[in-house]
Amino acid sequence: MKTASHNLPATYDDVRSILGNLDETKLLPILALQPMLADVEEASIRLGGDADVFGASEQLSATASQIVAILTADEDEEPMRSG
């Protein structure tokens, strides 16, 4: 059940508390999205693999999806292979 606090904007401290000790190259773009606490928590659940338990069939909100994209951007890049 979502509470009224989920509809509050996430602060710098909120994002670090929920998503961990991020470096500024990840944290600042997330804060620029002006996410709500619910968006940050939703992204955290999806990144933690807990979506199986907490609504795997539910689609992420647009902001939560952007947060996931920011946090997983480095994972998409494969290291250069020498031939």
N, C-alpha and C positions, 0 to 999 in steps of 0.2 A: 504494500500500500504506500502510495506516495504522499508525503506530507507537504505542508506549505513551504517548508525550507527547501524542498527540491526545486521550487520555482524561483529561488534566489540566484542572482548572478554568482558564479564561482569566482573566488578571489585567488590571488597568487598562492596564498597559503593553502586554500582548499585544493587547488590543482596538485600541488606538491604532496599534500597529505593523502590524496586519493590515488594519484598515479606514481608517486615515488619521487625520488630525487632526480629530476630531469635537468639536462643542461639547457642553457638559454636558447639554443637553436631549436629546441622542441617546445619549450615552455612558452616563449613569447608568441609564436604563431597560434598556439592553443588559446592563449589569453586574448589575442586579437579577434578570435571568433566570438568573444563575449558569451561563453557558454554558461548555461544554467548548471547548478549542482547536479541535476538529474542527467544532463548530457555527459558530464565527466564520469559520473558513476556508471552510466550505461556503457560508455567506452571501456571503462576499467573491467566491467563484467565480461564484455566481449573479448578483450585482450587476455583476460585470465582464463579463458576457455570455459567459463562458468555459464555461458549462454545455453549449454545443453540443459542445465538445471533451471536457469532463470529465463526462460522464454526464447528458445532457439528459433522458434517459428516467427517471432516478432522481428520486424525490420527495424534497424537502427534509425534514430532520428537523423536528420541531415547534419546537425552539428556534431553529434556523437560519431557519425560516419567520418566526418572530416578529421576529428581528433584521432580516430583509429588510423586514418591514412597518414597523418603527420607522424605518428609514433611508429608506424611500420614501413615508412618510406625507405629506410636503409635496408630493410630485409629484402626488398624487391631487386636491389642491385646485386648482381653476381660479380665476384671478383674477376678481374681480367685473367685469362688463362694464356700462358705462354705456349706457343705451338711448336 
